[in-house]
Amino acid sequence: METNHIKTGGGPVIRTTGLTRHFTRNKQTIEAVRGLDLEVAAGELVAFLGPNGAGKSTTLRMLTTLIAPTAGSAEVAGHDVVADRAAVRRSIGYVGQGNAAGHQFRGRDELICQARAHGLSRRDARMRSDQLLEAFDLGEHADRPVSQLSGGQRRRLDVAIGLVQEPAILFLDEPSTGLDPQNRVNLQEQVRRLNQELGTTIVLTTHYLEEADALAGRVIVIDHGKVIADDTAAGLKSALGDLVSMDFADADAAHAAAQRADRIPGAQVTVTDSHVAVRVPFGRDAAPGLVAELAGAGMPIARLEVVGPTLDDVFLNLTGRSLRESDNTGPVVDGAATEGEAA
């Protein structure tokens, strides 16, 4: 099947300028997405990371033409998401948060129907269905009603449906939500294969730190409808630095040690009783010299721990709160609809 719907001329396959979406709820304006400027190149795997209500799903819904922007513009596969919705939809696959297949349908039938809807002949639709069932390890479950499939099997079927027309660009909205750890890992492996082996451009939303860290070549952190960071996961973490934790015999020694640690370029030092925490770039490299210096000054360290930063540490540094804590805020009303991460 042809996948030549992209007409970008070598430029970004996704481009937004000032993309904005407001909703009115109880006579109040909710700024779900605020002035998003974004470019995604062909073949990238990008994760939108943020808490519930950050604006991740709303962004995907605009990029997939499900809702129109309040302001700004967006092009996907070279087509404007407002002026050329049909062309955008022909060029992409989209997997939303809900199950895509009818509960009483058989998985194979659902895939064939979707393929036929995209213009494949009966023969080609059956062939495409068989390919996807094999690729997502669903062959032995293909003739069971969707309602009888496990959560992981349903989610894999959702992704298969999103790939029926072999899109060059795939959008995944919280693909792992509700899955147990094993099924989450299995689905991540499928997503990684699509990107690395087939070259599919993938944009996904997630609030799972581990998922963004493991999958994405690029992580875009969104909070309150705005992009607050955009880099590789490794780049975001290395910019923050390692956490060097030290315990001393008493508070006096800790305060004296903190004064010395504060001389390290880029160091952020906090002292709590006899405990000193130093956040510093390349802390693993700085720690041995600091230990030796403190020991030589008569301030031996009773306990030392060096921990690399996590994406949650990055979010905490950027916003002053933990992403894990922010995730417990519950669903947000997005216009007239409520999603797991509606805004």
Buried (B, 14 or more C-beta within 10 A) or exposed (E): EEBEBBEBEEEBBBBBBEBBBBBEEEEEEBBBBBBBEBEBBBBBBBBBBBBBBBBBBBBBBBBBBBBEBBEBBBBBBBBBBEEBBEBBBBBBBBBBBEBBBEEEBBBBBBBBBBBBEBEBEEEBBBBBBBBBBEBBEBBEBBEBBBEEBEEBBBBBBBBBBBBBBBBBBBBBBBBBBBBEEEBBBBBBEBBBEBBEEEEBBBBBBBBBBBBBBBBBBBBBBBBBBBBBBBBEBEBBBBBBBBBBBBBBEEEEBBBBBBEBBEEBEEBBBEBEEBBBBBBBBEBEEBBEEBBEBBEEEEBEBEEBEBEEBBBBBBBBBBBEEBBBEBBEEEEBBBBEEEBBBBB
